[in-house]
Amino acid sequence: MSLKHALLAMLDIDKGSGYDLIKRFDQSVAFFWPSSFQQVYKELTWLEDKGFILAEAVNQQGKPDKKIYQVTDSGGEELQRWLSLPAKEMKIKDTFLIKVFGGQRSTPEQLLEDLHRQQRQHKENLASYKTIAHNLKQLSPAKFKQYALPYQTLKLGIRFEETWLEWSEETELLLSRGDIG
């Protein structure tokens, strides 16, 4: 996947300024496809240069002017072309899992400390996802329909975090009992 296509998909749902897109990106796609502020603006420029998006300049009083981006016909065609390609299988690349896998050379205390740090982050992620889900459910039925598929990705994120936390509790119990190596 590319950031370009993530931005096209977001703009296909609803037009917006660069700032709007970054906010939406941070509350959705960034959970599984992280990117920086600079990368987003670089890709918006590329998409505009290619004619995949159109920017409308909006004058603002007391603030810098902004651009509102929307997908063009050719941008929609590019998104449709990309969507027709097979997706690669998801691969998890997690340093912490390697530490657990090779943990026989560590101490249970060291692993527990790292596990607790990871648990805090996963609990924060889960809380964020649930807040976003709650906010999406508050939308009108017509507006929610626009976000039905993004909502499905959010549901997977919620399930992932819940499953990870369940697994971490089992791992914590194993480490606490000293039932390793």
N, C-alpha and C positions, 0 to 999 in steps of 0.2 A: 504494500500500500504506500501511497505517497501523501504527503501533506497537502499537495495540490488537490488531490481528489477528496480529501477530508473537507477542505475549504469549499470546494464545489458542492459537496453534499450538504454542507451547512447552509450555503447560500441558496441552494435549491429549495430548502425548506422555507427560508425567510431571508430577505435582503437585510443588509446591515452595514454599519461603518466598521472600520478596522478595529476600533475599540469594542464595539458590540460583538464582533466575531471572537476577539480574544476572550471576552467574558464568557461567551457561549462555549468556546473551545475549552476553557478551564473548567467548566461545569459539565463537560460531556466527554468529548473525544480525547482530551488530555489524560484521562484516567487510563486509557489503553494505547494512546499514541502521543506521548509527550513531545512538546515543541516549545521553543522560546518565542518571545514577543517579536524578536528580530526576524526569526525564520518565517513567522506568519506574514509579516509585512513584505518580506522578500518574495514570498510565494504569491501574494496578492499582486505585486508589481508584475511578476512573470505571467500570471493568469490574465491580467489586463493587457499586457503587451501581446499576448497570443490571441486576444479577442475572445477569451472564454468568459470573461466577466466585463461588465461595464460599470464605470464609476461616475456617479453624478455628484458634482461639487455642491455642497450646501454651505451657505454663508451663515455664520453664527455671530451674534452680538456678544461682545465681551469674552469670546473664546476663539481659539483658532478655527478656521474653516475645516470642514471634514468632508470625506467622500462616503457616499452610500453605494455599496457594491451590490450588483445583482447578476445572476447567471444569464449569459446570452444564449441564443439558439445553439451556437457552436459549442459553448460550454456545456449545455445540456447533452448534446451529442457526444462530447468527450466523456462526460460522466457515464452516460449510457454505454459507451464502448468499453470503458474500464470495468463497469459493473458486469459486463458479459464475460470477462476473463475469469478463469478459475482462481480462487483465492488459495494462497499457500496455507499449509497446516500451521496452526499456532504452535510455537515452541516457547517453553518457559525457560528463562535464563535467570536464575536466582542464586546469588552468592550465598545467602543464608542456607538454602537447601544443600549446597555443597558442604557447608560447615556441619550440618546435621549428619549428612551422609558419612563424612570422614571424622565424626566427633569422637571416635574412640581415642584419639590422640589429645583430646581436650579434657577439661574437667566438667562434670555436670554443672558446677557453679558458673563457669564461663558460658556454657551453652544456655543455661537458664537466664543469665543476664541479657544475652543477645536475643533470646526468645521473647523475654518481657518487652524489650525495646520494639521488636517486630509486632508483638501483640498490640501495643499502644497505637502503632501506625495503622494496623489493619482495623482496629476499633474506630479510629478517626475516619478512615475511608468509608467504613460501613455507615457511620453516622451521616457523613456527607451524602452518600448515595441515597440513604433513606429520606433525607431532607429534600433532595432533588426530586425523588419519586413523589413525595407528598406534594411538592409544588406543581409538578406536572399534572397530578390528579385534580388540582384546583382549576385547571384550564377548562374553558368551555368545550363541549364535545367536538365542535368543529375544529378548534385549535388543537385539542389533544390528538385528533386524527392525524394532523401534520407530524406529530411527534410519536406516533405509535411505534415505528421501528426503532428510533432512538431509545424509546422507553424499554423495548425488548433488550437492547444492549445494556441498559442500566440494570434490568432485572438479573442478567447474567453476572454483572459486577457484584450485585448484592449477594447472590448465591455463592459466588466465589469467595467473598469475604467471610460469609457465615461458615462455609466449609473450611476455609483456612483457619478460622478461629477454633472451630471444633477440633481439627487436627492438632492445633497448637496446644489445646488443653490435654489431649492424649499424650503428646510429646512431653509436656510439662510434668505430667504424672509419672511417666516413664523415667524422666531425668531425676525427679524428686525422690523416687523410690530407689534409685541407683541400679536399675535393672538393665545396665548396658555393659558392653565389652568386658 
